[in-house]
Amino acid sequence: MKKQKTRRDLAFILPAIVIVAVMTQVPFLLTIVYSTLRWNLARPDMPIEFAGFENYLYFLRFPYFPEISEFYRIVWQTAVMTGSALVISTILGFLLSVLLDHRVPGINIARTLILGPFFVMSTASGVIWKTTIFNTTFGWYGVIASSLGASPVDLLSNYPMGVIIMLFTWRWLPFFVLVMLAGLQSIPEDLIDATKVDGTNWFQLTFFIKLPVISRHTTVAIMLGLIFIVKEFGLILVTTAGGPGTSSYNLPYAVYMQVFNASNVGRAGALATMTVILSLLAVTLVYRLVKRQAAIYE
Amino acid sequence: MSHGEIAHRRSRTTRFGRSAKVAVLTFVIFAVAILYFFPVLYMFLTAFKTEAQAVSPALFFTPTLQTLRGVLSGTPMVGFLRNSLFQVVVGTGLCLLLGVPAAFALVFGKFKKRGTNEKLYVWFITTILLPPVAVIIPLYTWFQQLNLIGTPFGLLLAYVGFHVPIVVWMLHSFFADVPIEIIEASQIDGCSRFQQLIRIAVPLVRVGVFSAGLLVAVFIWNEFFLAFNLTGNTTATLPVYMARFREQQGMFRAQLSAASLVAILPPVIFGWLTQKSLIKGLTLGSVKG
């Protein structure tokens, strides 16, 4: 009787486990296997053979020593765009949620407008910004710059990292507001009233009481934001296409270029594996950092 | 409690001063919100322009449905739209079908080894961390060998695999709120596990099921990386179609805007309608932990 029940409970979970394993874990393990092979899709005449760490070394070594290899530059770029977007989203996200935590007429409409970009698909937001805002002749940026007598420069090729950080932030800031505003609204009124009695001013109330109280929500926003931003791909493809050169590649974009343009399965596997490892490291590191910060508050 | 009220109570500002403060605050809030939303707002407007009207960035013009109608009839967009609808409807359905019982059994199930529930739950969560680049190479080669690129089923399988963990994650905390006494009592009354799930547990957490389904639907509708790499011309979804506009340097802005309108309106409306349950699902799923 008992055994039968156990089996039935397992039957509830098993289909989910199977599909998740077959579509995520098994391919990931295979990617690791591929990363040790010499395998080029464009050269079917060449045998697929074991290559050890050759593919990893291809990215990790310094062929022109004083110069930094491309791989490290891309890792750095990924860290800069993800990190900047996260920091800006956290700061602006908190300030915006404080602003939106007021009961003024039509506040729900304003909240709705701010939330909007989060639900817009990345490729659509990329092309909208590219054609209606950043375009130097037809876009709002170009029109406004020209009317002010300045000659608009092509932002996408001159400041690709700045543009990408801005777009990442535009798309993910609403998510931070969503979570942090929920935090602010869950603060019990008694607590706020109590601080009133103590004569706390606005600044103290906002940064020394509200900010620490919602630290859990902030942690959630930062962690989920990191997990999603670090794998962003579509926005880069449709705006700068990683360029000029490789100056706005992030790691997922580099993996994509390695598989579909270089057709080198082994190297792409090595790059993908390192991307996963670095992403997980970043998640762990940021989690520790945020947790420690939150612990100080608590 | 709103800030205005508090400030009022404390400083005993005059009635005039208070309403002036509210007016200024309202103005600031709306200025920020409209500015933030402006690219989308402007795109909404441009969707109702003709191509000739779209050349100037005017905000006032005679609206027309011509461009929208053109996008929804002649162009290849309809095919992409149909593919997207298929992925969202079938994909979300399958995710719920697999994820809801799994989350239920993870909370209430009894396994031979103690701690199995916890371990399996953590396993599901860690797969959320896995970026799609980690799986794309094998999936791509498999799908080519199995001829799945030309059918919607390859992408569908990938979507189910990637989004079931999200359903499990969100619903786990909802099920955990269901008092175990209710489940035990129903067991004594002779309910099978399946009946417990369908008749008792799911109705109690329907807000959770709803918001999890909605979040997954929005994710699938907007997903680009897998769709871009695992589909062919006849099976690609809307994000892939939108990406095609990247090469047109400022051309066809009315057409682009009309297409964007169709592509982004459903998730934006769905998202807005369900903000509250979404916040609840997202924060419950993680803030508690």
Interface residues (C-beta under 8 A of the other chain):
Chain A: K5 T6 R8 D9 L10 F12 I13 P15 A16 I17 I19 V20 V22 M23 T24 Q25 V26 P27 F28 L30 T31 Y34 L96 L99 L100 D101 H102 R103 V104 P105 G106 I107 I109 A110 R111 T112 L113 I114 L115 G116 P117 F118 F119 V120 M121 S122 T123 A124 S125 G126 V127 I128 W129 K130 T131 T132 I133 N135 T137 F138 G139 W140 V143 W170 L178 V179 A182 G183 E189 I192 D193 K196 W202 R216 H217 V220 M223 L224 I227 V230 K231 F233 G234 L237 V238 T239 A241 L251 P252 V255 Y256 V259 F260 V265 A268 G269 A272 T273 T275 V276 S279 L280 V283
Chain B: M1 S2 H3 G4 E5 I6 A7 R9 R10 V22 L25 T26 V28 I29 F30 V32 A33 I34 Y36 F37 P39 V40 Y42 M43 T46 V55 P57 L98 G99 P101 A102 F104 A105 L106 F108 G109 K110 F111 K112 L120 F124 T127 I128 L129 L130 P131 P132 V133 A134 V135 I136 I137 P138 L139 Y140 T141 W142 L157 A158 V160 G161 F162 V164 P165 V168 R193 L197 V218 W221 N222 F224 F225 F228 N229 L238 P239 V240 M242 A243 F245 R246 Q248 Q249 G250 R253 L256 S257 S260 A263 I264 P267 V268 F270 G271 W272 Q275 L278 I279 L282 T283 S286 V287
